[in-house]
Amino acid sequence: MVAGSAARRPYPPYFNIPTVKKPPPDHIAVTLIADVMSNNVSSRDGPCTIQSQISLQDDTQIPRDTVCRLMADIDPDGAEARFPGRRRQPKQRGHLTDTGVYYELHFEGHEKLNFKALRMGPVGTDIYGSQCHSSGKVVKFLAVPNARCSSTVGHYYLDLVEEHGVFVQATVDGRSETGERYAAYVALRQHCMPDISVDDATPFVALKSTDSIPIESSWHLFTNYVGLDIKQILLLGKSHDYFNSAYQLHIFLDYWDNHKICTQCNKLLPSGFSPNYICDFPEKFPKTQKECYRWVPDEFDAKASEVYAQIGKPNFDLMNGWTIFCQMLPHFN
């Protein structure tokens, strides 16, 4: 079928259909473009996006080459900022100011050795640490079952206070685990330092991880010094097939961590839920220090201690951990 000449004929002008063939004058186009660009502070919207927004908001069609030309006049650096292959500007660094030893401590969790990083099922360890801002001294590094648990981090802070006392300012990365520590910190500072007001010294500061320079540099040095060695030794369990989900021991752990604990009204500890649920939603269950630092259920810990005694309690270090694991494993079958 061949379309007739009437079908190819342009729409009559009385239809008022917008077209880029009849764009507005430049002084009107630049006003429309500048108005849309004023809401795009990051300069991430390109000419096509600006053209579409003008069409939708003002029912006006402006050719793309005109939009590009006028955008370059309005924001000369915008195109460079949107360039896909451009290199990101390096973070502007300054000088750390000295406020005195133990005046400010930086806190953060290290998760490069946890179960997500190792991808060995439940095998892994989190580390939570603190470092003095002024001296650079690592105050306390502690291996914990879950560095994202608010109760665990709260007990970590109380242990730190018991060992080193109360300090003026805590700098954190503002993640979900800081809730209980914040409450404990503010209460202790008000009690122990009543003469220091919030206006005199901010008690709690939340920064991005990349802006918390002292503790971030410590994790980098820790990884290079010993962290990579620990990770490789842990991964031997996967590469040498020491740790396999088909083993009865691992099946038992999966069963235990997912079974529902009988509801006991008079029990002080959580009941009526599985251990995994309690660990995943710790905010629903107030936890003691012993619970926060517990790696495995008490029943399994007792059995493992019994087996460890049966094999003669060999000296444990980083290099022979998997050897001892393989010696203990047959006793669980």
C-alpha positions as CSV (number, residue, x, y, z in Angstrom):
1,M,0.0,0.0,0.0
2,V,1.3,3.4,-0.9
3,A,0.4,6.3,1.3
4,G,-1.3,9.1,-0.6
5,S,-0.1,12.7,-0.7
6,A,-2.7,13.6,1.9
7,A,-1.1,11.2,4.4
8,R,2.3,12.8,3.9
9,R,1.0,16.3,4.2
10,P,2.1,18.2,7.4
11,Y,-0.6,18.8,10.1
12,P,-2.5,22.0,9.4
13,P,-1.3,24.9,11.6
14,Y,-4.6,25.3,13.3
15,F,-3.9,22.0,15.2
16,N,-1.2,23.9,17.2
17,I,1.0,20.8,17.5
18,P,4.5,21.8,18.9
19,T,7.4,21.1,16.7
20,V,11.2,21.7,16.9
21,K,11.0,23.2,13.4
22,K,9.5,26.3,15.0
23,P,11.6,26.9,18.1
24,P,11.2,30.0,20.3
25,P,13.7,32.8,20.0
26,D,17.0,32.4,21.9
27,H,16.2,34.9,24.6
28,I,13.0,32.9,25.5
29,A,14.8,29.5,25.1
30,V,17.6,30.5,27.4
31,T,15.1,31.6,30.0
32,L,13.3,28.2,29.9
33,I,16.6,26.3,30.0
34,A,18.0,28.3,32.9
35,D,14.8,27.9,34.8
36,V,15.0,24.0,34.5
37,M,18.7,24.0,35.2
38,S,18.3,26.0,38.4
39,N,16.7,23.0,40.0
40,N,19.6,20.7,38.9
41,V,22.3,21.8,41.3
42,S,24.5,18.8,40.7
43,S,24.5,19.4,36.9
44,R,23.8,15.7,36.2
45,D,20.9,16.3,33.8
46,G,22.1,16.4,30.2
47,P,20.5,18.1,27.2
48,C,18.0,15.4,26.4
49,T,16.7,15.5,30.0
50,I,16.5,19.3,30.0
51,Q,14.8,19.2,26.6
52,S,12.2,16.7,27.8
53,Q,11.5,18.7,31.0
54,I,10.9,21.9,29.0
55,S,8.5,20.0,26.7
56,L,6.5,18.6,29.6
57,Q,6.5,21.7,31.8
58,D,6.2,24.5,29.3
59,D,4.8,22.6,26.2
60,T,7.7,24.1,24.2
61,Q,9.9,22.2,21.8
62,I,13.6,23.3,21.5
63,P,16.0,21.6,19.2
64,R,18.7,19.5,20.9
65,D,21.6,21.4,19.3
66,T,20.1,24.7,20.6
67,V,19.8,23.2,24.1
68,C,23.4,22.1,24.0
69,R,24.6,25.4,22.9
70,L,22.7,27.4,25.5
71,M,23.5,25.0,28.3
72,A,27.2,25.4,27.5
73,D,26.8,29.2,27.8
74,I,24.9,28.9,31.1
75,D,27.0,26.2,32.8
76,P,30.4,25.8,31.0
77,D,31.6,23.1,33.5
78,G,28.4,21.1,33.4
79,A,29.3,19.0,30.4
80,E,32.7,18.1,31.9
81,A,31.0,17.0,35.1
82,R,28.6,14.7,33.2
83,F,31.3,13.1,31.0
84,P,31.1,9.3,31.5
85,G,34.9,8.7,31.6
86,R,35.8,11.7,33.7
87,R,37.9,11.0,36.8
88,R,36.4,11.9,40.1
89,Q,37.9,14.8,41.9
90,P,40.1,13.6,44.8
91,K,38.8,14.3,48.3
92,Q,40.1,17.5,49.7
93,R,42.2,16.6,52.8
94,G,43.3,19.0,55.5
95,H,45.2,18.8,58.7
96,L,43.8,17.0,61.8
97,T,43.6,19.4,64.8
98,D,44.9,18.3,68.2
99,T,42.4,18.4,71.0
100,G,44.3,16.4,73.6
101,V,44.8,12.8,74.4
102,Y,41.6,10.8,74.9
103,Y,39.6,13.9,74.2
104,E,38.1,12.4,71.0
105,L,37.8,8.7,70.0
106,H,36.9,7.3,66.6
107,F,34.7,4.2,66.4
108,E,34.0,1.9,63.5
109,G,33.4,-1.8,62.6
110,H,35.6,-3.8,60.3
111,E,33.7,-6.3,58.2
112,K,36.3,-7.6,55.7
113,L,36.5,-10.9,57.5
114,N,32.8,-11.5,58.2
115,F,30.6,-14.2,56.5
116,K,29.7,-11.9,53.6
117,A,33.4,-11.4,52.7
118,L,34.4,-15.0,53.1
119,R,31.3,-16.6,51.6
120,M,31.7,-19.7,53.7
121,G,28.2,-19.8,55.1
122,P,28.2,-18.7,58.8
123,V,32.0,-18.7,59.1
124,G,33.5,-15.3,59.7
125,T,34.4,-12.7,62.3
126,D,33.6,-9.0,62.7
127,I,36.0,-6.6,64.5
128,Y,35.0,-3.4,66.3
129,G,37.6,-0.9,67.1
130,S,38.3,2.6,68.5
131,Q,41.3,4.9,68.1
132,C,42.4,8.1,69.8
133,H,42.2,11.1,67.5
134,S,45.1,13.0,69.0
135,S,47.8,10.3,69.6
136,G,46.7,7.8,67.0
137,K,46.7,5.0,69.7
138,V,44.5,2.0,69.0
139,V,42.5,1.9,72.2
140,K,40.6,-1.3,71.7
141,F,40.1,-3.8,68.9
142,L,37.7,-6.6,69.7
143,A,36.5,-9.6,67.6
144,V,32.7,-9.7,68.0
145,P,30.0,-12.0,66.5
146,N,28.1,-9.0,64.9
147,A,29.6,-5.5,64.6
148,R,26.2,-4.2,63.4
149,C,24.4,-5.2,66.6
150,S,23.5,-2.2,68.7
151,S,23.6,-4.1,72.0
152,T,27.0,-5.6,71.2
153,V,28.5,-2.2,70.4
154,G,26.8,-0.7,73.5
155,H,28.5,-3.4,75.7
156,Y,31.8,-2.7,73.8
157,Y,31.6,1.0,74.8
158,L,30.8,0.2,78.5
159,D,33.8,-2.2,78.6
160,L,35.9,0.6,77.1
161,V,34.8,3.1,79.7
162,E,35.5,0.6,82.5
163,E,39.1,0.2,81.2
164,H,39.9,3.8,80.1
165,G,37.3,6.1,81.6
166,V,34.9,8.6,79.9
167,F,36.1,10.9,77.1
168,V,34.7,14.1,75.7
169,Q,33.7,13.3,72.1
170,A,32.8,10.1,70.1
171,T,33.1,10.2,66.3
172,V,31.2,7.4,64.5
173,D,30.1,6.6,61.0
174,G,26.4,6.9,62.0
175,R,25.2,3.4,61.2
176,S,22.4,1.5,62.9
177,E,24.7,0.0,65.6
178,T,25.3,3.3,67.3
179,G,21.9,3.7,69.1
180,E,22.6,2.1,72.5
181,R,26.1,3.4,72.6
182,Y,24.9,6.9,72.0
183,A,22.4,6.7,74.9
184,A,25.1,5.3,77.2
185,Y,27.7,7.8,76.1
186,V,25.5,10.9,76.6
187,A,24.3,9.7,80.0
188,L,27.9,9.0,81.2
189,R,29.3,12.2,80.0
190,Q,26.5,14.3,81.6
191,H,27.1,12.4,84.9
192,C,31.0,12.5,84.8
193,M,31.5,15.8,83.1
194,P,28.6,18.1,84.2
195,D,30.8,21.2,83.6
196,I,31.2,20.5,79.9
197,S,28.0,21.6,78.0
198,V,27.0,20.5,74.5
199,D,27.8,24.0,73.3
200,D,31.3,23.7,74.6
201,A,32.0,20.3,73.1
202,T,29.8,18.3,70.8
203,P,29.4,14.9,72.4
204,F,28.6,12.7,69.4
205,V,29.6,13.3,65.8
206,A,28.6,11.2,62.8
207,L,30.7,11.2,59.7
208,K,31.0,9.2,56.5
209,S,33.4,6.3,56.8
210,T,35.8,7.9,54.4
211,D,35.9,11.1,56.5
212,S,36.9,9.3,59.7
213,I,40.5,9.3,58.8
214,P,42.3,7.9,61.9
215,I,40.3,4.7,62.2
216,E,40.1,4.2,58.5
217,S,43.9,4.3,58.2
218,S,44.1,1.8,61.0
219,W,41.9,-0.7,59.2
220,H,44.1,-0.3,56.1
221,L,47.3,-1.0,58.0
222,F,45.6,-3.9,59.9
223,T,44.6,-5.5,56.6
224,N,48.1,-5.2,55.1
225,Y,49.9,-6.3,58.3
226,V,47.9,-9.3,59.4
227,G,44.3,-9.1,58.0
228,L,45.1,-10.6,54.6
229,D,46.9,-13.5,56.3
230,I,44.0,-14.2,58.5
231,K,41.6,-14.1,55.6
232,Q,43.7,-16.6,53.5
233,I,44.0,-19.0,56.4
234,L,40.2,-18.9,57.0
235,L,39.6,-19.5,53.3
236,L,41.8,-22.7,53.5
237,G,38.7,-24.3,55.1
238,K,36.8,-23.8,51.8
239,S,39.6,-24.5,49.3
240,H,40.7,-27.7,51.2
241,D,37.1,-28.7,51.8
242,Y,37.5,-28.8,55.6
243,F,34.3,-26.9,56.0
244,N,31.4,-28.4,54.0
245,S,27.7,-27.9,54.5
246,A,27.2,-31.7,54.0
247,Y,29.0,-32.4,57.3
248,Q,26.6,-33.3,60.2
249,L,28.2,-30.6,62.4
250,H,27.2,-27.9,59.9
251,I,23.7,-29.4,59.5
252,F,23.3,-29.3,63.3
253,L,24.3,-25.7,63.4
254,D,21.8,-24.8,60.7
255,Y,19.1,-26.7,62.5
256,W,19.9,-25.2,65.8
257,D,20.1,-21.6,64.6
258,N,16.8,-21.9,62.8
259,H,14.7,-23.9,65.3
260,K,12.1,-22.1,67.4
261,I,12.9,-21.8,71.1
262,C,9.9,-22.8,73.3
263,T,8.1,-19.8,74.8
264,Q,8.8,-19.5,78.5
265,C,7.1,-16.7,80.3
266,N,9.4,-16.8,83.3
267,K,12.6,-16.9,81.2
268,L,14.8,-13.8,81.4
269,L,16.4,-14.5,78.0
270,P,14.5,-14.2,74.7
271,S,12.2,-17.1,73.9
272,G,9.5,-18.0,71.3
273,F,11.8,-17.2,68.4
274,S,14.7,-18.8,66.5
275,P,18.3,-17.8,67.4
276,N,18.8,-16.5,63.9
277,Y,15.7,-14.2,64.3
278,I,17.0,-12.9,67.6
279,C,20.4,-12.1,66.1
280,D,18.9,-10.5,63.0
281,F,16.5,-8.3,65.1
282,P,18.5,-7.6,68.3
283,E,16.7,-4.3,69.0
284,K,13.6,-6.4,69.9
285,F,15.4,-8.2,72.7
286,P,17.6,-6.5,75.3
287,K,20.8,-8.4,75.6
288,T,23.4,-9.0,78.3
289,Q,27.2,-8.7,77.7
290,K,27.5,-12.5,77.7
291,E,24.8,-12.8,75.0
292,C,26.4,-10.1,72.8
293,Y,29.8,-11.7,72.9
294,R,28.5,-15.3,72.4
295,W,29.7,-16.9,69.2
296,V,27.7,-20.2,69.4
297,P,24.8,-21.6,71.5
298,D,25.8,-22.7,75.0
299,E,24.9,-26.3,74.2
300,F,27.3,-26.4,71.3
301,D,30.0,-24.5,73.3
302,A,29.8,-27.2,76.0
303,K,30.1,-30.0,73.5
304,A,33.0,-28.3,71.7
305,S,34.8,-27.8,75.0
306,E,34.3,-31.4,75.9
307,V,35.7,-32.6,72.6
308,Y,38.6,-30.2,72.8
309,A,39.5,-31.7,76.2
310,Q,39.2,-35.2,74.7
311,I,41.9,-34.5,72.0
312,G,44.3,-33.2,74.7
313,K,43.7,-29.4,74.5
314,P,46.4,-28.8,71.8
315,N,47.9,-25.3,71.8
316,F,45.8,-23.2,69.4
317,D,47.3,-20.6,67.1
318,L,46.4,-19.0,63.8
319,M,48.2,-21.6,61.7
320,N,46.9,-24.8,63.2
321,G,43.2,-23.8,63.6
322,W,42.0,-25.9,60.8
323,T,44.1,-28.9,61.9
324,I,42.4,-28.8,65.3
325,F,39.0,-28.4,63.6
326,C,39.6,-31.6,61.6
327,Q,40.7,-33.5,64.8
328,M,37.5,-32.4,66.6
329,L,35.1,-33.0,63.7
330,P,34.8,-36.8,63.9
331,H,33.6,-36.5,67.6
332,F,30.5,-34.7,66.5
333,N,29.3,-37.3,64.0
